[in-house]
Amino acid sequence: MAYAAGDRMTAGRTNRLQPKQYYAIGSGTVAGAATNADVPSATVTFTTEAANAT
């Protein structure tokens, strides 16, 4: 998100500037070699504090 001279700081914009930590929790095991590969049927869900956050 870019800011231009004269933009107003709102609470929503300030919250989006804060760094956030997200933690992954495994729900099962996958057998296989320890390599960098996609995990079949894996999904990641994020909950954001602001609507339309990217």
CHARMM-style PDB file with segment names, atoms N, HN, CA, C and O in Angstrom:
ATOM      1  N   MET     1       0.850  -1.172   0.000  1.00  0.00      PROA
ATOM      2  CA  MET     1       0.000   0.000   0.000  1.00  0.00      PROA
ATOM      3  C   MET     1       0.896   1.236   0.000  1.00  0.00      PROA
ATOM      4  O   MET     1       1.767   1.382   0.858  1.00  0.00      PROA
ATOM      5  N   ALA     2       0.682   2.087  -0.933  1.00  0.00      PROA
ATOM      6  HN  ALA     2      -0.025   1.968  -1.629  1.00  0.00      PROA
ATOM      7  CA  ALA     2       1.485   3.296  -1.042  1.00  0.00      PROA
ATOM      8  C   ALA     2       0.811   4.453  -0.319  1.00  0.00      PROA
ATOM      9  O   ALA     2      -0.415   4.510  -0.219  1.00  0.00      PROA
ATOM     10  N   TYR     3       1.606   5.350   0.170  1.00  0.00      PROA
ATOM     11  HN  TYR     3       2.602   5.304   0.089  1.00  0.00      PROA
ATOM     12  CA  TYR     3       1.111   6.560   0.805  1.00  0.00      PROA
ATOM     13  C   TYR     3       1.568   7.751  -0.018  1.00  0.00      PROA
ATOM     14  O   TYR     3       2.687   7.770  -0.532  1.00  0.00      PROA
ATOM     15  N   ALA     4       0.715   8.722  -0.138  1.00  0.00      PROA
ATOM     16  HN  ALA     4      -0.193   8.706   0.280  1.00  0.00      PROA
ATOM     17  CA  ALA     4       1.065   9.953  -0.837  1.00  0.00      PROA
ATOM     18  C   ALA     4       1.086  11.095   0.178  1.00  0.00      PROA
ATOM     19  O   ALA     4       0.500  10.991   1.255  1.00  0.00      PROA
ATOM     20  N   ALA     5       1.755  12.164  -0.170  1.00  0.00      PROA
ATOM     21  HN  ALA     5       2.231  12.248  -1.045  1.00  0.00      PROA
ATOM     22  CA  ALA     5       1.805  13.328   0.711  1.00  0.00      PROA
ATOM     23  C   ALA     5       0.393  13.812   0.977  1.00  0.00      PROA
ATOM     24  O   ALA     5      -0.395  13.982   0.046  1.00  0.00      PROA
ATOM     25  N   GLY     6       0.069  14.036   2.247  1.00  0.00      PROA
ATOM     26  HN  GLY     6       0.709  13.898   3.002  1.00  0.00      PROA
ATOM     27  CA  GLY     6      -1.245  14.532   2.616  1.00  0.00      PROA
ATOM     28  C   GLY     6      -2.252  13.433   2.929  1.00  0.00      PROA
ATOM     29  O   GLY     6      -3.372  13.737   3.339  1.00  0.00      PROA
ATOM     30  N   ASP     7      -1.886  12.154   2.747  1.00  0.00      PROA
ATOM     31  HN  ASP     7      -0.976  11.907   2.413  1.00  0.00      PROA
ATOM     32  CA  ASP     7      -2.809  11.061   3.098  1.00  0.00      PROA
ATOM     33  C   ASP     7      -3.077  11.064   4.592  1.00  0.00      PROA
ATOM     34  O   ASP     7      -2.206  11.398   5.395  1.00  0.00      PROA
ATOM     35  N   ARG     8      -4.287  10.689   4.947  1.00  0.00      PROA
ATOM     36  HN  ARG     8      -4.995  10.417   4.294  1.00  0.00      PROA
ATOM     37  CA  ARG     8      -4.659  10.598   6.359  1.00  0.00      PROA
ATOM     38  C   ARG     8      -4.339   9.207   6.880  1.00  0.00      PROA
ATOM     39  O   ARG     8      -4.581   8.203   6.210  1.00  0.00      PROA
ATOM     40  N   MET     9      -3.790   9.169   8.092  1.00  0.00      PROA
ATOM     41  HN  MET     9      -3.594   9.985   8.636  1.00  0.00      PROA
ATOM     42  CA  MET     9      -3.541   7.890   8.748  1.00  0.00      PROA
ATOM     43  C   MET     9      -4.815   7.493   9.477  1.00  0.00      PROA
ATOM     44  O   MET     9      -5.336   8.253  10.294  1.00  0.00      PROA
ATOM     45  N   THR    10      -5.305   6.318   9.183  1.00  0.00      PROA
ATOM     46  HN  THR    10      -4.882   5.700   8.520  1.00  0.00      PROA
ATOM     47  CA  THR    10      -6.482   5.801   9.872  1.00  0.00      PROA
ATOM     48  C   THR    10      -6.059   4.599  10.713  1.00  0.00      PROA
ATOM     49  O   THR    10      -4.965   4.065  10.534  1.00  0.00      PROA
ATOM     50  N   ALA    11      -6.917   4.183  11.617  1.00  0.00      PROA
ATOM     51  HN  ALA    11      -7.806   4.616  11.762  1.00  0.00      PROA
ATOM     52  CA  ALA    11      -6.609   3.026  12.456  1.00  0.00      PROA
ATOM     53  C   ALA    11      -6.409   1.774  11.604  1.00  0.00      PROA
ATOM     54  O   ALA    11      -5.523   0.966  11.879  1.00  0.00      PROA
ATOM     55  N   GLY    12      -7.229   1.619  10.575  1.00  0.00      PROA
ATOM     56  HN  GLY    12      -7.949   2.276  10.351  1.00  0.00      PROA
ATOM     57  CA  GLY    12      -7.102   0.458   9.702  1.00  0.00      PROA
ATOM     58  C   GLY    12      -5.771   0.418   8.979  1.00  0.00      PROA
ATOM     59  O   GLY    12      -5.145  -0.638   8.886  1.00  0.00      PROA
ATOM     60  N   ARG    13      -5.332   1.555   8.467  1.00  0.00      PROA
ATOM     61  HN  ARG    13      -5.840   2.413   8.543  1.00  0.00      PROA
ATOM     62  CA  ARG    13      -4.044   1.602   7.769  1.00  0.00      PROA
ATOM     63  C   ARG    13      -2.893   1.354   8.733  1.00  0.00      PROA
ATOM     64  O   ARG    13      -1.914   0.699   8.373  1.00  0.00      PROA
ATOM     65  N   THR    14      -2.999   1.865   9.941  1.00  0.00      PROA
ATOM     66  HN  THR    14      -3.794   2.396  10.234  1.00  0.00      PROA
ATOM     67  CA  THR    14      -1.955   1.656  10.936  1.00  0.00      PROA
ATOM     68  C   THR    14      -1.874   0.187  11.317  1.00  0.00      PROA
ATOM     69  O   THR    14      -0.774  -0.350  11.454  1.00  0.00      PROA
ATOM     70  N   ASN    15      -3.011  -0.475  11.492  1.00  0.00      PROA
ATOM     71  HN  ASN    15      -3.904  -0.039  11.381  1.00  0.00      PROA
ATOM     72  CA  ASN    15      -3.008  -1.900  11.835  1.00  0.00      PROA
ATOM     73  C   ASN    15      -2.364  -2.735  10.746  1.00  0.00      PROA
ATOM     74  O   ASN    15      -1.682  -3.714  11.048  1.00  0.00      PROA
ATOM     75  N   ARG    16      -2.561  -2.375   9.489  1.00  0.00      PROA
ATOM     76  HN  ARG    16      -3.115  -1.579   9.244  1.00  0.00      PROA
ATOM     77  CA  ARG    16      -1.962  -3.145   8.396  1.00  0.00      PROA
ATOM     78  C   ARG    16      -0.449  -2.968   8.330  1.00  0.00      PROA
ATOM     79  O   ARG    16       0.232  -3.793   7.720  1.00  0.00      PROA
ATOM     80  N   LEU    17       0.098  -1.915   8.940  1.00  0.00      PROA
ATOM     81  HN  LEU    17      -0.455  -1.245   9.435  1.00  0.00      PROA
ATOM     82  CA  LEU    17       1.538  -1.707   8.952  1.00  0.00      PROA
ATOM     83  C   LEU    17       2.242  -2.542  10.018  1.00  0.00      PROA
ATOM     84  O   LEU    17       3.451  -2.759   9.935  1.00  0.00      PROA
ATOM     85  N   GLN    18       1.503  -3.006  11.011  1.00  0.00      PROA
ATOM     86  HN  GLN    18       0.522  -2.830  11.079  1.00  0.00      PROA
ATOM     87  CA  GLN    18       2.087  -3.772  12.106  1.00  0.00      PROA
ATOM     88  C   GLN    18       2.509  -5.154  11.620  1.00  0.00      PROA
ATOM     89  O   GLN    18       1.736  -5.818  10.929  1.00  0.00      PROA
ATOM     90  N   PRO    19       3.714  -5.604  11.963  1.00  0.00      PROA
ATOM     91  CA  PRO    19       4.109  -6.963  11.595  1.00  0.00      PROA
ATOM     92  C   PRO    19       3.286  -7.981  12.388  1.00  0.00      PROA
ATOM     93  O   PRO    19       3.001  -7.768  13.566  1.00  0.00      PROA
ATOM     94  N   LYS    20       2.913  -9.060  11.755  1.00  0.00      PROA
ATOM     95  HN  LYS    20       3.145  -9.233  10.798  1.00  0.00      PROA
ATOM     96  CA  LYS    20       2.127 -10.104  12.397  1.00  0.00      PROA
ATOM     97  C   LYS    20       2.856 -11.428  12.300  1.00  0.00      PROA
ATOM     98  O   LYS    20       3.564 -11.679  11.325  1.00  0.00      PROA
ATOM     99  N   GLN    21       2.691 -12.274  13.295  1.00  0.00      PROA
ATOM    100  HN  GLN    21       2.116 -12.071  14.088  1.00  0.00      PROA
ATOM    101  CA  GLN    21       3.263 -13.611  13.258  1.00  0.00      PROA
ATOM    102  C   GLN    21       2.126 -14.602  13.062  1.00  0.00      PROA
ATOM    103  O   GLN    21       1.076 -14.499  13.698  1.00  0.00      PROA
ATOM    104  N   TYR    22       2.349 -15.554  12.180  1.00  0.00      PROA
ATOM    105  HN  TYR    22       3.201 -15.637  11.663  1.00  0.00      PROA
ATOM    106  CA  TYR    22       1.383 -16.608  11.930  1.00  0.00      PROA
ATOM    107  C   TYR    22       2.058 -17.936  12.215  1.00  0.00      PROA
ATOM    108  O   TYR    22       3.227 -18.129  11.885  1.00  0.00      PROA
ATOM    109  N   TYR    23       1.329 -18.838  12.822  1.00  0.00      PROA
ATOM    110  HN  TYR    23       0.378 -18.681  13.091  1.00  0.00      PROA
ATOM    111  CA  TYR    23       1.867 -20.129  13.188  1.00  0.00      PROA
ATOM    112  C   TYR    23       1.144 -21.220  12.423  1.00  0.00      PROA
ATOM    113  O   TYR    23      -0.078 -21.185  12.279  1.00  0.00      PROA
ATOM    114  N   ALA    24       1.899 -22.186  11.937  1.00  0.00      PROA
ATOM    115  HN  ALA    24       2.892 -22.215  12.055  1.00  0.00      PROA
ATOM    116  CA  ALA    24       1.323 -23.317  11.217  1.00  0.00      PROA
ATOM    117  C   ALA    24       1.178 -24.486  12.182  1.00  0.00      PROA
ATOM    118  O   ALA    24       2.071 -24.766  12.981  1.00  0.00      PROA
ATOM    119  N   ILE    25       0.054 -25.153  12.095  1.00  0.00      PROA
ATOM    120  HN  ILE    25      -0.672 -24.925  11.446  1.00  0.00      PROA
ATOM    121  CA  ILE    25      -0.204 -26.319  12.923  1.00  0.00      PROA
ATOM    122  C   ILE    25      -0.540 -27.480  11.998  1.00  0.00      PROA
ATOM    123  O   ILE    25      -1.494 -27.409  11.223  1.00  0.00      PROA
ATOM    124  N   GLY    26       0.242 -28.542  12.082  1.00  0.00      PROA
ATOM    125  HN  GLY    26       1.016 -28.599  12.712  1.00  0.00      PROA
ATOM    126  CA  GLY    26      -0.002 -29.707  11.254  1.00  0.00      PROA
ATOM    127  C   GLY    26      -1.184 -30.507  11.770  1.00  0.00      PROA
ATOM    128  O   GLY    26      -1.355 -30.672  12.978  1.00  0.00      PROA
ATOM    129  N   SER    27      -1.994 -31.001  10.853  1.00  0.00      PROA
ATOM    130  HN  SER    27      -1.855 -30.868   9.872  1.00  0.00      PROA
ATOM    131  CA  SER    27      -3.154 -31.796  11.262  1.00  0.00      PROA
ATOM    132  C   SER    27      -3.003 -33.260  10.876  1.00  0.00      PROA
ATOM    133  O   SER    27      -3.928 -34.050  11.065  1.00  0.00      PROA
ATOM    134  N   GLY    28      -1.864 -33.623  10.345  1.00  0.00      PROA
ATOM    135  HN  GLY    28      -1.112 -32.982  10.192  1.00  0.00      PROA
ATOM    136  CA  GLY    28      -1.646 -35.013   9.959  1.00  0.00      PROA
ATOM    137  C   GLY    28      -0.195 -35.221   9.581  1.00  0.00      PROA
ATOM    138  O   GLY    28       0.612 -34.294   9.651  1.00  0.00      PROA
ATOM    139  N   THR    29       0.132 -36.431   9.182  1.00  0.00      PROA
ATOM    140  HN  THR    29      -0.524 -37.184   9.125  1.00  0.00      PROA
ATOM    141  CA  THR    29       1.499 -36.729   8.793  1.00  0.00      PROA
ATOM    142  C   THR    29       1.543 -37.109   7.322  1.00  0.00      PROA
ATOM    143  O   THR    29       0.568 -37.619   6.771  1.00  0.00      PROA
ATOM    144  N   VAL    30       2.667 -36.860   6.703  1.00  0.00      PROA
ATOM    145  HN  VAL    30       3.460 -36.446   7.150  1.00  0.00      PROA
ATOM    146  CA  VAL    30       2.885 -37.235   5.311  1.00  0.00      PROA
ATOM    147  C   VAL    30       4.179 -38.032   5.263  1.00  0.00      PROA
ATOM    148  O   VAL    30       5.233 -37.535   5.658  1.00  0.00      PROA
ATOM    149  N   ALA    31       4.102 -39.252   4.786  1.00  0.00      PROA
ATOM    150  HN  ALA    31       3.245 -39.655   4.466  1.00  0.00      PROA
ATOM    151  CA  ALA    31       5.288 -40.087   4.682  1.00  0.00      PROA
ATOM    152  C   ALA    31       5.997 -39.786   3.371  1.00  0.00      PROA
ATOM    153  O   ALA    31       5.352 -39.595   2.340  1.00  0.00      PROA
ATOM    154  N   GLY    32       7.301 -39.745   3.408  1.00  0.00      PROA
ATOM    155  HN  GLY    32       7.826 -39.900   4.245  1.00  0.00      PROA
ATOM    156  CA  GLY    32       8.061 -39.503   2.193  1.00  0.00      PROA
ATOM    157  C   GLY    32       9.429 -38.943   2.513  1.00  0.00      PROA
ATOM    158  O   GLY    32       9.783 -38.743   3.674  1.00  0.00      PROA
ATOM    159  N   ALA    33      10.178 -38.697   1.479  1.00  0.00      PROA
ATOM    160  HN  ALA    33       9.889 -38.859   0.535  1.00  0.00      PROA
ATOM    161  CA  ALA    33      11.526 -38.154   1.642  1.00  0.00      PROA
ATOM    162  C   ALA    33      11.464 -36.708   2.115  1.00  0.00      PROA
ATOM    163  O   ALA    33      10.510 -35.990   1.819  1.00  0.00      PROA
ATOM    164  N   ALA    34      12.475 -36.292   2.844  1.00  0.00      PROA
ATOM    165  HN  ALA    34      13.250 -36.875   3.085  1.00  0.00      PROA
ATOM    166  CA  ALA    34      12.545 -34.913   3.344  1.00  0.00      PROA
ATOM    167  C   ALA    34      13.104 -34.011   2.245  1.00  0.00      PROA
ATOM    168  O   ALA    34      14.290 -33.680   2.253  1.00  0.00      PROA
ATOM    169  N   THR    35      12.263 -33.618   1.315  1.00  0.00      PROA
ATOM    170  HN  THR    35      11.300 -33.887   1.309  1.00  0.00      PROA
ATOM    171  CA  THR    35      12.672 -32.738   0.231  1.00  0.00      PROA
ATOM    172  C   THR    35      11.725 -31.551   0.170  1.00  0.00      PROA
ATOM    173  O   THR    35      10.649 -31.576   0.768  1.00  0.00      PROA
ATOM    174  N   ASN    36      12.120 -30.525  -0.543  1.00  0.00      PROA
ATOM    175  HN  ASN    36      12.994 -30.504  -1.029  1.00  0.00      PROA
ATOM    176  CA  ASN    36      11.253 -29.368  -0.746  1.00  0.00      PROA
ATOM    177  C   ASN    36      10.267 -29.693  -1.855  1.00  0.00      PROA
ATOM    178  O   ASN    36      10.594 -29.585  -3.037  1.00  0.00      PROA
ATOM    179  N   ALA    37       9.073 -30.087  -1.477  1.00  0.00      PROA
ATOM    180  HN  ALA    37       8.807 -30.175  -0.517  1.00  0.00      PROA
ATOM    181  CA  ALA    37       8.048 -30.445  -2.456  1.00  0.00      PROA
ATOM    182  C   ALA    37       6.681 -30.048  -1.916  1.00  0.00      PROA
ATOM    183  O   ALA    37       6.506 -29.892  -0.707  1.00  0.00      PROA
ATOM    184  N   ASP    38       5.727 -29.888  -2.802  1.00  0.00      PROA
ATOM    185  HN  ASP    38       5.869 -30.015  -3.784  1.00  0.00      PROA
ATOM    186  CA  ASP    38       4.366 -29.579  -2.388  1.00  0.00      PROA
ATOM    187  C   ASP    38       3.757 -30.758  -1.641  1.00  0.00      PROA
ATOM    188  O   ASP    38       4.019 -31.914  -1.974  1.00  0.00      PROA
ATOM    189  N   VAL    39       2.951 -30.465  -0.638  1.00  0.00      PROA
ATOM    190  HN  VAL    39       2.738 -29.526  -0.367  1.00  0.00      PROA
ATOM    191  CA  VAL    39       2.256 -31.505   0.110  1.00  0.00      PROA
ATOM    192  C   VAL    39       0.887 -31.680  -0.526  1.00  0.00      PROA
ATOM    193  O   VAL    39       0.143 -30.708  -0.659  1.00  0.00      PROA
ATOM    194  N   PRO    40       0.539 -32.897  -0.920  1.00  0.00      PROA
ATOM    195  CA  PRO    40      -0.763 -33.114  -1.563  1.00  0.00      PROA
ATOM    196  C   PRO    40      -1.925 -32.705  -0.653  1.00  0.00      PROA
ATOM    197  O   PRO    40      -1.913 -33.007   0.540  1.00  0.00      PROA
ATOM    198  N   SER    41      -2.905 -32.034  -1.200  1.00  0.00      PROA
ATOM    199  HN  SER    41      -2.915 -31.789  -2.169  1.00  0.00      PROA
ATOM    200  CA  SER    41      -4.132 -31.620  -0.497  1.00  0.00      PROA
ATOM    201  C   SER    41      -3.884 -30.667   0.669  1.00  0.00      PROA
ATOM    202  O   SER    41      -4.714 -30.585   1.574  1.00  0.00      PROA
ATOM    203  N   ALA    42      -2.773 -29.951   0.668  1.00  0.00      PROA
ATOM    204  HN  ALA    42      -2.099 -30.017  -0.068  1.00  0.00      PROA
ATOM    205  CA  ALA    42      -2.480 -29.016   1.751  1.00  0.00      PROA
ATOM    206  C   ALA    42      -3.227 -27.702   1.518  1.00  0.00      PROA
ATOM    207  O   ALA    42      -3.325 -27.231   0.384  1.00  0.00      PROA
ATOM    208  N   THR    43      -3.750 -27.118   2.587  1.00  0.00      PROA
ATOM    209  HN  THR    43      -3.671 -27.500   3.508  1.00  0.00      PROA
ATOM    210  CA  THR    43      -4.412 -25.817   2.513  1.00  0.00      PROA
ATOM    211  C   THR    43      -3.907 -24.933   3.643  1.00  0.00      PROA
ATOM    212  O   THR    43      -3.513 -25.427   4.700  1.00  0.00      PROA
ATOM    213  N   VAL    44      -3.919 -23.638   3.418  1.00  0.00      PROA
ATOM    214  HN  VAL    44      -4.238 -23.237   2.559  1.00  0.00      PROA
ATOM    215  CA  VAL    44      -3.528 -22.665   4.427  1.00  0.00      PROA
ATOM    216  C   VAL    44      -4.616 -21.608   4.483  1.00  0.00      PROA
ATOM    217  O   VAL    44      -4.978 -21.025   3.461  1.00  0.00      PROA
ATOM    218  N   THR    45      -5.136 -21.361   5.677  1.00  0.00      PROA
ATOM    219  HN  THR    45      -4.842 -21.834   6.507  1.00  0.00      PROA
ATOM    220  CA  THR    45      -6.187 -20.367   5.861  1.00  0.00      PROA
ATOM    221  C   THR    45      -5.660 -19.240   6.744  1.00  0.00      PROA
ATOM    222  O   THR    45      -5.092 -19.495   7.806  1.00  0.00      PROA
ATOM    223  N   PHE    46      -5.845 -18.001   6.308  1.00  0.00      PROA
ATOM    224  HN  PHE    46      -6.306 -17.794   5.445  1.00  0.00      PROA
ATOM    225  CA  PHE    46      -5.417 -16.841   7.072  1.00  0.00      PROA
ATOM    226  C   PHE    46      -6.627 -16.019   7.485  1.00  0.00      PROA
ATOM    227  O   PHE    46      -7.559 -15.834   6.702  1.00  0.00      PROA
ATOM    228  N   THR    47      -6.607 -15.534   8.699  1.00  0.00      PROA
ATOM    229  HN  THR    47      -5.849 -15.684   9.335  1.00  0.00      PROA
ATOM    230  CA  THR    47      -7.623 -14.593   9.168  1.00  0.00      PROA
ATOM    231  C   THR    47      -6.949 -13.240   9.316  1.00  0.00      PROA
ATOM    232  O   THR    47      -5.974 -13.114  10.058  1.00  0.00      PROA
ATOM    233  N   THR    48      -7.452 -12.224   8.621  1.00  0.00      PROA
ATOM    234  HN  THR    48      -8.244 -12.326   8.019  1.00  0.00      PROA
ATOM    235  CA  THR    48      -6.839 -10.906   8.667  1.00  0.00      PROA
ATOM    236  C   THR    48      -7.692  -9.963   9.515  1.00  0.00      PROA
ATOM    237  O   THR    48      -8.892 -10.177   9.687  1.00  0.00      PROA
ATOM    238  N   GLU    49      -7.066  -8.936  10.031  1.00  0.00      PROA
ATOM    239  HN  GLU    49      -6.091  -8.761   9.891  1.00  0.00      PROA
ATOM    240  CA  GLU    49      -7.781  -7.969  10.856  1.00  0.00      PROA
ATOM    241  C   GLU    49      -8.525  -6.929  10.045  1.00  0.00      PROA
ATOM    242  O   GLU    49      -9.452  -6.291  10.544  1.00  0.00      PROA
ATOM    243  N   ALA    50      -8.123  -6.755   8.795  1.00  0.00      PROA
ATOM    244  HN  ALA    50      -7.369  -7.272   8.390  1.00  0.00      PROA
ATOM    245  CA  ALA    50      -8.747  -5.752   7.947  1.00  0.00      PROA
ATOM    246  C   ALA    50      -9.307  -6.413   6.693  1.00  0.00      PROA
ATOM    247  O   ALA    50      -8.698  -7.333   6.148  1.00  0.00      PROA
ATOM    248  N   ALA    51     -10.432  -5.958   6.249  1.00  0.00      PROA
ATOM    249  HN  ALA    51     -10.927  -5.210   6.692  1.00  0.00      PROA
ATOM    250  CA  ALA    51     -11.047  -6.512   5.036  1.00  0.00      PROA
ATOM    251  C   ALA    51     -10.166  -6.242   3.830  1.00  0.00      PROA
ATOM    252  O   ALA    51      -9.539  -5.186   3.745  1.00  0.00      PROA
ATOM    253  N   ASN    52     -10.109  -7.185   2.894  1.00  0.00      PROA
ATOM    254  HN  ASN    52     -10.618  -8.043   2.963  1.00  0.00      PROA
ATOM    255  CA  ASN    52      -9.362  -7.065   1.639  1.00  0.00      PROA
ATOM    256  C   ASN    52      -7.859  -6.884   1.848  1.00  0.00      PROA
ATOM    257  O   ASN    52      -7.193  -6.280   1.007  1.00  0.00      PROA
ATOM    258  N   ALA    53      -7.320  -7.391   2.943  1.00  0.00      PROA
ATOM    259  HN  ALA    53      -7.861  -7.881   3.626  1.00  0.00      PROA
ATOM    260  CA  ALA    53      -5.885  -7.291   3.186  1.00  0.00      PROA
ATOM    261  C   ALA    53      -5.137  -8.191   2.216  1.00  0.00      PROA
ATOM    262  O   ALA    53      -5.613  -9.274   1.878  1.00  0.00      PROA
ATOM    263  N   THR    54      -3.983  -7.754   1.771  1.00  0.00      PROA
ATOM    264  HN  THR    54      -3.595  -6.874   2.045  1.00  0.00      PROA
ATOM    265  CA  THR    54      -3.157  -8.572   0.865  1.00  0.00      PROA
ATOM    266  C   THR    54      -1.787  -8.753   1.458  1.00  0.00      PROA
ATOM    267  OT1 THR    54      -0.936  -9.409   0.857  1.00  0.00      PROA
TER     268      THR     54
END
